[in-house]
Amino acid sequence: MAEPTVLYEVDDQGAVVLTLHRPDRRNMWTAQLEHEFYEALDRAAADDRVRVIVVTGAGDSFVPGLDPEVLAGVAGGQAYTSNRRPQTYATTIPKPIIGAINGACAGIGLAQALNFDYRFAVAGAKFSTAFAKRGLPAEDASAWMLIRLAGPAHAFDLLASARVFLAEEALTLGVIQRVSSPGQVLSDALEYAHQLAATVSPVAMAMVKSQIWRDCEQSMDAARVRAQHLLTLAKAQPDFVEGVASLRERRAPAFSPYSSLYL
């Protein structure tokens, strides 16, 4: 049996840590890692113990890109994989996904990280889109994401130049949301995840995530109408009753695990 390339560890505070685990190759991306990552996301979505998902890399690297051996095969005409799910798959998972970017994040690694809901990165971490330097356009929805995070001009610069930029600039551009001290990025991401898990309705988090990823594709009025529909659904859920009761009784809420809804 091949060694797993994604580790799955659930703690007792409602968070699962998915560790991209190819330390001998600095967690460079492969079809196997991609398949196991998406399988781990599915597992976390169905796991009642899990309210928030945290993704990090083994060692001092996140994902510095596609493994050069795989890239060489693709350049030679080999198929990368079959029945591939889209790289935007993380946006369809109903639970929040927090990135704990612990080192180099480039190419397909950055493309994946852009699909997380919130991103921490260690100070000095190196980022690059990388695609243009390999003769490729922006992969999947990377251009769409960067336009919305950083604006068209900055998106052009990052994609067309494929230059290296550091976590501190990524924060200024909106590509990441927090910079952590060395050795602290995973603990900072987990602290944020635990806060969400302890205080926020899983149903509400799923609805908010759905709104954020889908409303930007709609008109303002369509988003308003959909919000009214989601509000009707939410009011019929036990989480609404518990949220109101905890407020009235001045105690922490005790929400049940996430239950699937059509969002």
Stockholm file with secondary structure:
# STOCKHOLM 1.0

chainA/1-263         MAEPTVLYEVDDQGAVVLTLHRPDRRNMWTAQLEHEFYEALDRAAADDRVRVIVVTGAGDSFVPGLDPEVLAGVAGGQAYTSNRRPQTYATTIPKPIIGAINGACAGIGLAQALNFDYRFAVAGAKFSTAFAKRGLPAEDASAWMLIRLAGPAHAFDLLASARVFLAEEALTLGVIQRVSSPGQVLSDALEYAHQLAATVSPVAMAMVKSQIWRDCEQSMDAARVRAQHLLTLAKAQPDFVEGVASLRERRAPAFSPYSSLYL
#=GR chainA/1-263 SS CCCCSEEEEECTTSEEEEEECCGGGTTCBCHHHHHHHHHHHHHHHHCTTCSEEEEEESTTEEECSBCHHHHHHHHTTCCCCSSCCCTTGGGGCSSCEEEEECSEEETHHHHHHTTSSEEEEETTCEEECCGGGGTCCCCTTHHHHHHHHHCHHHHHIIIIICCCEEHHHHHHHTSCSEEECTTCHHHHHHHHHHHHHHHSCHHHHHHHHHHHHHHTTSCHHHHHHHHHHHHHHHHTSHHHHHHHHHHHTTSCCCCCCCCCCCC
#=GC SS_cons         CCCCSEEEEECTTSEEEEEECCGGGTTCBCHHHHHHHHHHHHHHHHCTTCSEEEEEESTTEEECSBCHHHHHHHHTTCCCCSSCCCTTGGGGCSSCEEEEECSEEETHHHHHHTTSSEEEEETTCEEECCGGGGTCCCCTTHHHHHHHHHCHHHHHIIIIICCCEEHHHHHHHTSCSEEECTTCHHHHHHHHHHHHHHHSCHHHHHHHHHHHHHHTTSCHHHHHHHHHHHHHHHHTSHHHHHHHHHHHTTSCCCCCCCCCCCC
//
